[in-house]
């Protein structure tokens, strides 16, 4: 069964991936602005929100919704794009 398979990364690694993705967004003002508008946050709330697993799952979803953004980040960070889905699953509090 799929749920019985070991995931390719730990929850800590999933959080690290999401935080690295968020840091990448911070380097791209236009993308960061688009992301913040989508989630309804301002820059002043970003640090507090980043401590929430659900928010970090949303960061990963944002990347998965934009293939060009995802592929550029993955090439830069030497990360397999498929890890985003696994990380998102781990960080989604409702799935556990």
Backbone bond lengths (Angstrom), bond angles and torsions (degrees), N, CA, C in turn:
res aa  C-N    CA-C-N  psi(-1)  N-CA   C-N-CA  omega(-1)  CA-C   N-CA-C  phi
1 X - - - 1.442 - - 1.534 109.49 -
2 X 1.306 117.96 143.37 1.457 122.28 -176.38 1.523 111.53 -59.99
3 X 1.294 118.98 -41.42 1.458 121.12 -177.07 1.524 112.97 -66.56
4 X 1.317 117.20 -19.36 1.457 120.66 179.84 1.528 112.39 -84.87
5 X 1.313 117.49 -11.10 1.467 120.88 179.79 1.527 110.34 -70.84
6 X 1.318 114.94 146.62 1.458 120.48 174.81 1.520 108.33 -74.57
7 X 1.312 116.27 131.75 1.455 120.21 178.73 1.530 109.59 -74.89
8 X 1.339 117.02 152.87 1.464 120.42 -174.81 1.530 114.68 -74.61
9 X 1.327 117.77 0.21 1.449 120.63 178.97 1.521 110.35 -154.09
10 X 1.318 115.97 161.28 1.463 121.79 179.65 1.527 109.77 -88.86
11 X 1.311 115.82 170.75 1.464 119.88 177.37 1.532 110.41 -61.80
12 X 1.327 117.13 -40.37 1.470 119.88 177.90 1.522 111.12 -61.73
13 X 1.318 116.64 -40.83 1.463 120.52 178.03 1.528 110.80 -66.96
14 X 1.320 116.92 -35.99 1.464 121.12 177.10 1.528 110.12 -64.55
15 X 1.327 116.65 -43.63 1.466 120.34 177.55 1.522 110.76 -63.08
16 X 1.325 116.24 -41.53 1.465 120.65 178.94 1.524 111.13 -61.57
17 X 1.319 117.27 -42.80 1.462 121.20 177.90 1.523 110.42 -61.04
18 X 1.322 116.99 -45.77 1.468 120.85 -179.36 1.527 111.26 -64.50
19 X 1.319 117.54 -38.94 1.467 120.88 179.30 1.529 110.19 -68.28
20 X 1.329 116.80 -39.37 1.469 119.67 175.73 1.525 110.64 -63.61
21 X 1.323 116.63 -39.40 1.469 120.40 177.74 1.526 110.51 -64.72
22 X 1.323 116.63 -40.60 1.463 120.74 178.13 1.527 110.59 -64.89
23 X 1.327 116.99 -40.75 1.470 120.77 176.88 1.528 110.34 -61.96
24 X 1.322 116.72 -38.13 1.459 120.49 176.83 1.532 110.11 -62.23
25 X 1.329 116.30 -43.84 1.461 119.67 177.50 1.522 110.95 -59.34
26 X 1.334 116.43 -38.58 1.473 120.77 -179.39 1.528 111.67 -62.72
27 X 1.332 116.82 -25.72 1.462 121.27 178.39 1.529 112.09 -81.90
28 X 1.315 116.26 -11.28 1.466 122.18 -178.45 1.535 108.46 -118.19
29 X 1.340 118.34 87.40 1.474 121.24 -172.67 1.530 114.97 -52.77
30 X 1.325 117.42 -38.51 1.465 119.76 -179.00 1.534 110.73 -67.18
31 X 1.329 116.45 -44.52 1.477 120.79 178.25 1.523 110.42 -65.77
32 X 1.328 117.06 -41.28 1.463 120.24 179.75 1.521 110.08 -62.83
33 X 1.319 117.01 -43.58 1.458 120.70 178.24 1.517 112.05 -60.78
34 X 1.324 116.21 -42.18 1.467 121.24 178.13 1.530 110.40 -63.34
35 X 1.324 116.19 -44.47 1.465 120.86 179.92 1.524 111.04 -63.64
36 X 1.331 117.56 -47.10 1.467 120.78 -179.23 1.528 111.46 -62.39
37 X 1.325 116.48 -39.32 1.467 119.79 177.65 1.524 110.56 -64.21
38 X 1.310 116.42 -39.08 1.462 121.14 -179.32 1.529 111.58 -65.68
39 X 1.326 117.18 -41.47 1.465 120.07 -177.51 1.528 112.76 -89.81
40 X 1.333 117.03 -7.62 1.456 120.65 176.38 1.519 114.55 77.31
41 X 1.311 116.31 32.51 1.466 120.79 178.22 1.519 110.10 -118.25
42 X 1.332 114.04 160.19 1.451 120.29 171.11 1.514 108.83 -108.88
43 X 1.315 117.16 167.19 1.468 120.44 -179.65 1.531 112.93 -56.20
44 X 1.315 116.45 -29.94 1.470 120.67 -178.53 1.529 112.41 -69.38
45 X 1.318 118.25 -20.09 1.470 122.30 -179.26 1.529 113.08 -98.67
46 X 1.302 116.77 -5.43 1.458 121.50 -170.98 1.528 113.02 -63.37
47 X 1.315 117.69 -45.63 1.461 120.75 -177.29 1.528 111.23 -62.42
48 X 1.312 117.16 -44.35 1.471 120.52 179.52 1.528 110.82 -65.74
49 X 1.313 116.96 -40.57 1.467 120.75 -179.44 1.524 111.33 -65.44
50 X 1.332 117.45 -33.00 1.460 121.23 -177.02 1.525 112.64 -65.36
51 X 1.307 117.88 -14.97 1.467 121.11 178.20 1.528 111.76 -81.79
52 X 1.315 117.87 -6.95 1.462 122.65 -177.14 1.524 110.91 -98.60
53 X 1.324 117.01 126.54 1.462 121.65 179.89 1.513 112.89 -59.60
54 X 1.328 117.08 -36.16 1.463 120.36 178.48 1.517 111.99 -64.83
55 X 1.324 116.18 -38.44 1.455 120.24 177.10 1.526 110.18 -65.86
56 X 1.326 115.94 -43.84 1.461 119.69 179.16 1.530 111.16 -62.75
57 X 1.324 116.77 -36.06 1.465 120.01 174.92 1.531 109.53 -61.99
58 X 1.327 116.59 -37.76 1.463 121.08 177.44 1.523 112.45 -64.74
59 X 1.327 116.72 -35.68 1.469 120.25 175.75 1.527 109.53 -60.81
60 X 1.320 115.45 -46.23 1.469 119.82 179.54 1.526 111.25 -63.68
61 X 1.316 117.30 -39.87 1.472 121.08 177.74 1.523 110.82 -62.19
62 X 1.327 116.45 -39.39 1.460 120.54 179.30 1.528 110.16 -59.54
63 X 1.328 116.20 -43.73 1.460 120.00 177.90 1.523 111.30 -65.99
64 X 1.325 117.13 -41.43 1.462 120.02 -178.68 1.521 111.72 -67.10
65 X 1.322 117.65 -22.98 1.461 121.23 178.98 1.529 112.32 -80.67
66 X 1.324 116.64 -12.91 1.464 120.95 -179.57 1.525 108.86 -126.14
67 X 1.326 115.92 94.23 1.464 119.70 -176.75 1.524 112.74 -57.01
68 X 1.339 120.23 -42.96 1.466 118.62 178.90 1.537 112.24 -59.83
69 X 1.319 116.80 -43.79 1.458 121.14 178.78 1.528 110.47 -62.39
70 X 1.314 116.03 -45.93 1.461 121.61 179.55 1.533 111.26 -59.49
71 X 1.315 116.74 -47.50 1.466 120.35 -176.43 1.528 112.44 -67.91
72 X 1.322 117.44 -37.34 1.468 119.88 177.29 1.526 109.89 -64.95
73 X 1.328 116.42 -45.92 1.466 119.92 178.70 1.526 110.85 -61.02
74 X 1.316 116.95 -46.54 1.468 121.13 -178.07 1.522 112.00 -62.81
75 X 1.312 117.36 -38.95 1.464 120.61 177.98 1.532 110.05 -66.30
76 X 1.301 116.11 -41.92 1.475 120.72 -178.97 1.524 111.41 -66.42
77 X 1.334 116.22 -40.29 1.464 121.71 -174.98 1.529 113.42 -95.90
78 X 1.327 116.55 -1.18 1.465 121.82 -177.94 1.539 110.98 54.67
79 X 1.328 114.90 54.02 1.471 123.41 -178.24 1.527 107.65 -122.57
80 X 1.312 116.87 140.33 1.469 120.63 174.81 1.533 109.06 -73.56
81 X 1.308 118.77 131.23 1.468 120.87 179.13 1.529 113.53 -56.89
82 X 1.318 117.25 -30.34 1.465 120.08 -179.22 1.524 112.80 -65.64
83 X 1.329 117.37 -19.99 1.465 119.74 178.10 1.529 112.04 -66.69
84 X 1.330 116.67 -23.62 1.456 119.64 179.82 1.528 111.06 -62.34
85 X 1.322 116.70 -41.55 1.468 120.12 -179.83 1.526 110.56 -67.03
86 X 1.323 117.37 -41.35 1.461 120.62 178.60 1.524 110.53 -65.33
87 X 1.320 116.58 -42.85 1.460 120.76 179.20 1.520 110.83 -64.82
88 X 1.310 116.58 -40.89 1.467 120.63 179.39 1.531 110.40 -62.23
89 X 1.326 116.73 -41.22 1.460 121.34 177.64 1.531 110.95 -60.24
90 X 1.322 116.66 -43.28 1.459 120.78 -179.19 1.528 112.45 -66.39
91 X 1.314 116.45 -34.34 1.464 120.20 -175.48 1.523 113.60 -87.38
92 X 1.313 117.24 -11.87 1.459 121.05 -179.90 1.524 108.82 -79.07
93 X 1.301 117.11 107.03 1.473 122.33 -177.20 1.518 112.92 -60.42
94 X 1.325 117.88 -27.69 1.460 120.75 -178.26 1.536 112.66 -75.08
95 X 1.331 116.82 -21.17 1.461 119.42 -176.77 1.532 112.29 -83.42
96 X 1.314 117.54 -10.61 1.467 120.17 -179.56 1.492 111.38 -100.43
